[in-house]
Amino acid sequence: MKELTFETLIAVFDEMFGASLFWALVAIAGAVTLAYIYVLIRDRHISWSKFLLAQLSMPFGAVGAVLFLQAITHSQFSDIGGPIDVIVLLGVAAVGAVGMAILVYTVDALFFRKSSAAR
Amino acid sequence: MLNRRRFLGLSAACGATLTFKSTIANAKVNSLNTKAKIIIIGAGAAGAALANRLLRRLTGAKITVIDPRKRHLYQPGLSLVAAGLAGPDYVISKTTDWLPSGVTLLDEAVAEVDPLTKTVTTQKGQTLSYDYLVVAPGLVLDHDAIEGFSLDMVGKNGIGALYAGPEYAAKTWEAAQKFTETGGTGIFTRPATEMKCAGAPLKHTFLIDDIARRAGNSSKMNMIYAANNNSLFGVPIVAEKVRMLFGERGIESVYSHVLKSIDAGKKRAVFDTPDGQKEMDYDYLHVIPPQRAPEFVRQSGLSWEERWTDQGWVEVDQYTLRHRRFGSIFAVGDVAGVPKGKTAASVKWQVPVVEDHLVASIAGKEGTQAYNGYTSCPMITRIGQAMLVEFDYKNDLVPSFPGIIAPLEELWISWLMKTVALKPTYNAMLRGQA
């Protein structure tokens, strides 16, 4: 890599997904994150029942993210060749898990059991 | 009290501030006012990337790109097409997709450059004058140099030639796939000339071996890699690693074997070797022809006179890429007569150097950047793994991620880079953004 700046990364992701899909994904991720922060502030506490459901969804997010990446890159678990590959695998799984948890918590808080959330 | 509307309003304000800041940052790029006439011959990786970058650095310059090719090819993808991992469309886009609106595209072939009168003449007879000329037409695959071979043979009777373009790469996979199923002797060649991506013949060998192995046919395969000289790769430390991997996989190597001719009917190849000509029978043969500069480069007197005399690469300083005899001419990409660097990664490193020296020259100054011979090769060793090999003129390894991504280890992350990140990075480079 000659220069790995924020602008370069944006340009690369832009090319990876196409301009409209990339910015749509950024917007969706941003909107979900904002909605999550919003329900946290609105409710003034973490709902442990929602949090439990979110936690239960994490393994599905983790496995889903890894399998998706493997499917689009003709890869399998036996391709792990060194420590950095394990870190990448865990990183992808972690992103999938956290993303799924935030999504489930937010959707739950915004659209279901509103009465208990508002308390 | 925070309600939903107020929260959204605050968020929008933050977003607007960020956008505003980034707009200011973009406007800060220095732009030089000039009336200079710049001609870029070639709209490939080097030509397109340079056109985009120059347009950003210069205001008022007249930039003309000359290239008759309607299609732009993402050539790093050809190895994947020839292994059935991507379709031919993966590498094809339009030349016009990558050129900014501020440059003029002349879709004609160049017939001659006159460096004394500073003019370029096209094959249709148009003559254009220039203040600065960038020669970036790529190279020519000399298929006729292999006796008995023609491109219409590719895909049939066990003959592959993935360099010849996306359609031929797909046909190469047809022949190679059959070979991985039926088995036999596979011979993988490379030419004795300079060539683009010297890792590609090795990648093809590794991939076809891996695909046969996965199909459970490794016992039927007799894989032979025919090196053109006494080494498997130009960088000694990488050559040794490849030799070890070949040993593990049971891939045999023969050295100083240069493909001379083929008899497609008998499935027999003839090689020039130090001990004279040698015949070898094959069931699959991968042909990579000798590679040379386009004819107009040699006819116009731009080539090295004492080096690469059979190939005709442009005589440039290897650090500035400026012509050694004609100061207003630069060469970049495959056609440049430098010891290394016929890859897209080299182009990524070369283009900013040419940009620097060209813009400095217009401003009456000297450029400061130097090209150190950087080349990168994500050396695929099997489906799902690659070695991220990066090196320079000195044959030193120059890893981008030292201590994190080991250059001589077969890694999944290097494969992910090749299959996921490389094409977007390449496209961003074409737009002058990476």
Interface residues (C-beta under 8 A of the other chain):
Chain A: M1 K2 E3 E7 T8 A11 V12 F13 D14 E15 M16 G30 L34 Y38 I41 R42 L69 I72 T73 H74 S75 Q76 S78 D79 I80 G81 G82 I84 D85 V88 L89
Chain B: L2 N3 R4 F7 L8 S11 G15 L85 K348 W349 P352 I383 G384 Q385 S400 F401 I404 I405 A406 E409 E410 L411 W412 I413 W415 L416 T419 V420 A421 K423 P424 T425 N427 A428 R431 Q433 A434
